[in-house]
Amino acid sequence: MKIYLKENVYEKALERISYLYDEFEDVVVGYSGGKDSTVLVHLALEVARKKGRLPVNVMWIDQEAEWQSTVDMCIKIMTMPEVKPYWYQMPMVITNNASLISRYNYCWDEKEKDKWIHPKHKLSIKENIYGTDRFHQLFEKILKVDFKDKKACYISGVRTEESPKRHMTLTEAVTYKWITWGKKLSKDQYTFYPIYDWSYNDIWKAIHDNGWQYNTLYDKMYQYGIPVREMRVSNVHHETSIQSLKLIQEIEPETWERIANRISGANTVKKLGNDSFTSIKKVPFMFKDWEEYTLYLNEKLVDKEKNRAEILKRIKKMEKIYIHDKARDMMYKAFVKTILSSDWDFTKLDNFEATPEVYNYRKWVKKKPLLEQDIKFYLRNNLIPSYGKEEVIKEYEKIKKRN
């Protein structure tokens, strides 16, 4: 449920960022070249000017396989006189969802220097001294090293409108004092999301009303008819942005040449087009059900033993929750999508479990045996999805008979 206040989201975001500047010795703004982080940088600049806290620390972890439009936008931000750049162009490992064979892209590999998708910039940090080369772990590690022994926070442009999972995560529990919209990284260091309640329209209104420069790649994607939810302007071979590979050749042909030469599987995705992302809708006739099909794919397609073992481990765990036939079928379909897209970060599985329907199903199953008032509550508020409602009603009838 959303509760609307008198303040608008712009004023509320400034208030939140102002509070963080009061609470933390260092505030670091995460940047990606996208619309959300562009708004966040400008909000932080507005607060920092008033508080005499310039320059603003701005962090961009450059994943090499970036649109040139994004690189150009990041250069504009990083070279602003009121910005202190933390631009990382250093060796790191990122999942390559364009290929079943070359599972990772080793960004900024010196052995592949002649194939780099764009050159290193004189402002960037080029040595990885952070104890990890995995992209998702770097944010916490960078804060620990570059802001050592400081009470510091990283602020990000994550918005809950884009994901039910995010909405639940950022409104469920207190992270710091009264704040729910964040998470603890380590002692005295946190990540916060001060524009978590902004809508897509809020973002573009702020950009338009203030005349802020933004990544013009959005205009080109709009012209090509790309749906709003699919507009991704950062790394092009991750599972959430891989569809970008269909567009690069037409929008940025020079960038495409470098990506095709550097990223294994990119050319295949481009040629297959939408077929690259089509997930099977029916169990192939030679398999009796989704479970058998999933186990077959895991055995035959997943080449690394640790990934096969992780799939089986997750299946064993999730089978205890998805106890009804329709729910279990949906679970196995999510595993099929995971395997076919080589999503070993398990983003697709996490997103499946975070959908409101599945989230409520899991809540219901975990509360068994149900009390009568629980069942009444679920039925009255329509919290049980269609594939669980029949079982809840049967349970309710049993309780009424016993009484």
Secondary structure, 3 states (H helix, E strand, C coil): CCCCCCCCHHHHHHHHHHHHHHHCCEEEEECCCCHHHHHHHHHHHHHHHHHCCCCEEEEEECCCCCCHHHHHHHHHHHCCCCEEEEEECCCEEEECCCCCCCCEEEECCHHHHHHCCCCCCCCCECCCCCCCCEHHHHHHHHHHHHCCCCCEEEECCCCHHHCHHHHHHHHHCCCECCECCEEEEECCEEEECCCCCCCHHHHHHHHHHHCCCCCCHHHHHHHCCCCHHHCCCCCCCCCCCHHHHHCHHHHCHHHHHHHHHHCCCHHHHHHHHHHHHCCCCCCCCCCCCHHHHHHHHHHHHCCCHHHHHHHHHHHHHHHCCCCCHHHHHHHHHHHHHHHHCCCCCCHHHHHHHHCHHHHHHHHHHHCCCCCHHHHHHHHHCCCCCHHHHHHHHHHHHHHHHHC
